[in-house]
């Protein structure tokens, strides 16, 4: 369902007819919401849905999706940065600054490779 949403969203961006584009964007939102109904923590669907809401000018719903992403995965600097940008667009510069500061702090402390990948990069017989 998520891939269907991506295809529909991409298709809607390429259309010149605003009415048809709006209808297809609505179908894309439905596909993302269906994906989230099956897997509530599916971050790609949440991020894509937040992007669609921002494109429509619905900053409140975009912010809601981004806050949910930050709540579920608070150590991801990308979600904090997107939330900060969304808050900045709404004119809430104080909270946006807090989010962007959190993103920059997390970015500095995030390892280049996830710890789960380290055994694959450095095999056990590596000395």
C-alpha positions as CSV (number, residue, x, y, z in Angstrom):
1,X,0.0,0.0,0.0
2,X,2.9,2.3,0.8
3,X,4.4,1.8,-2.7
4,X,1.0,2.5,-4.2
5,X,0.8,5.8,-2.3
6,X,4.3,6.7,-3.6
7,X,3.3,6.1,-7.1
8,X,0.1,8.0,-6.8
9,X,1.8,11.0,-5.1
10,X,4.5,11.0,-7.8
11,X,1.8,10.9,-10.5
12,X,-0.2,13.8,-8.9
13,X,2.9,16.0,-8.9
14,X,3.4,15.5,-12.6
15,X,-0.2,16.5,-13.6
16,X,-1.1,20.0,-14.8
17,X,-4.8,19.5,-14.1
18,X,-5.3,20.7,-10.5
19,X,-8.6,18.9,-10.0
20,X,-7.2,15.6,-11.1
21,X,-4.0,16.1,-9.2
22,X,-6.0,16.8,-6.0
23,X,-8.1,13.6,-6.5
24,X,-5.0,11.5,-7.0
25,X,-3.3,13.1,-4.0
26,X,-6.4,12.1,-2.0
27,X,-5.9,8.5,-3.2
28,X,-2.3,8.6,-2.2
29,X,-3.3,9.8,1.3
30,X,-5.8,6.9,1.5
31,X,-3.0,4.5,0.5
32,X,-0.7,5.9,3.2
33,X,-3.4,5.8,5.8
34,X,-4.2,2.2,4.9
35,X,-0.5,1.3,5.3
36,X,-0.5,3.0,8.7
37,X,-3.6,1.1,9.7
38,X,-1.7,-2.2,9.1
39,X,1.6,-1.0,10.5
40,X,1.2,2.1,12.8
41,X,4.9,2.6,13.1
42,X,5.7,2.7,9.4
43,X,7.9,5.7,9.2
44,X,8.1,6.0,5.4
45,X,4.3,6.2,5.3
46,X,4.2,8.8,8.1
47,X,6.9,10.9,6.4
48,X,5.2,10.8,3.0
49,X,1.8,11.7,4.6
50,X,3.4,14.6,6.4
51,X,4.9,15.8,3.1
52,X,1.5,15.5,1.3
53,X,-0.2,17.5,4.1
54,X,2.5,20.2,3.8
55,X,2.0,20.4,0.0
56,X,-1.7,20.9,0.6
57,X,-0.9,23.7,3.1
58,X,-2.3,21.7,6.0
59,X,0.6,22.4,8.4
60,X,-1.3,21.3,11.5
61,X,-1.7,17.7,10.2
62,X,1.9,17.7,8.9
63,X,3.0,18.7,12.3
64,X,0.9,16.1,14.0
65,X,2.4,13.3,11.8
66,X,6.0,14.6,12.5
67,X,5.3,14.8,16.2
68,X,4.1,11.2,16.2
69,X,7.3,10.2,14.4
70,X,9.4,12.0,17.0
71,X,7.4,10.4,19.8
72,X,8.0,6.9,18.4
73,X,11.7,7.4,17.5
74,X,13.0,10.3,19.5
75,X,16.7,9.6,18.6
76,X,16.2,10.2,14.9
77,X,17.6,13.6,14.0
78,X,15.9,13.7,10.6
79,X,12.4,13.7,12.3
80,X,13.4,16.5,14.6
81,X,14.7,18.5,11.7
82,X,11.5,18.0,9.7
83,X,9.4,18.9,12.7
84,X,11.5,22.1,13.2
85,X,11.0,23.1,9.6
86,X,7.3,22.5,9.9
87,X,7.0,24.6,13.0
88,X,9.0,27.4,11.3
89,X,6.5,27.4,8.5
90,X,3.7,27.8,11.0
91,X,5.5,30.7,12.5
92,X,6.4,29.1,15.8
93,X,10.1,30.0,15.8
94,X,10.7,29.3,19.5
95,X,9.7,25.6,19.3
96,X,11.2,25.3,15.9
97,X,14.6,26.4,17.3
98,X,14.3,23.8,20.1
99,X,13.6,21.1,17.5
100,X,16.4,22.1,15.2
101,X,18.8,22.3,18.2
102,X,17.8,18.8,19.2
103,X,18.3,17.6,15.6
104,X,21.8,19.1,15.5
105,X,22.7,17.5,18.9
106,X,21.5,14.1,17.8
107,X,23.3,14.4,14.5
108,X,26.6,14.9,16.3
109,X,26.0,11.9,18.5
110,X,24.6,9.5,15.9
111,X,27.2,6.9,14.8
112,X,28.1,6.7,11.2
113,X,27.2,3.0,11.1
114,X,24.4,1.5,13.1
115,X,25.7,-0.9,15.8
116,X,23.7,-3.8,14.2
117,X,25.9,-3.4,11.1
118,X,29.3,-3.5,12.9
119,X,29.5,-7.4,13.0
120,X,28.9,-7.5,9.2
121,X,31.6,-4.9,8.5
122,X,34.1,-6.4,10.9
123,X,33.8,-10.2,10.8
124,X,34.6,-12.2,13.9
125,X,37.9,-13.5,12.5
126,X,39.1,-9.9,11.8
127,X,42.1,-9.1,14.0
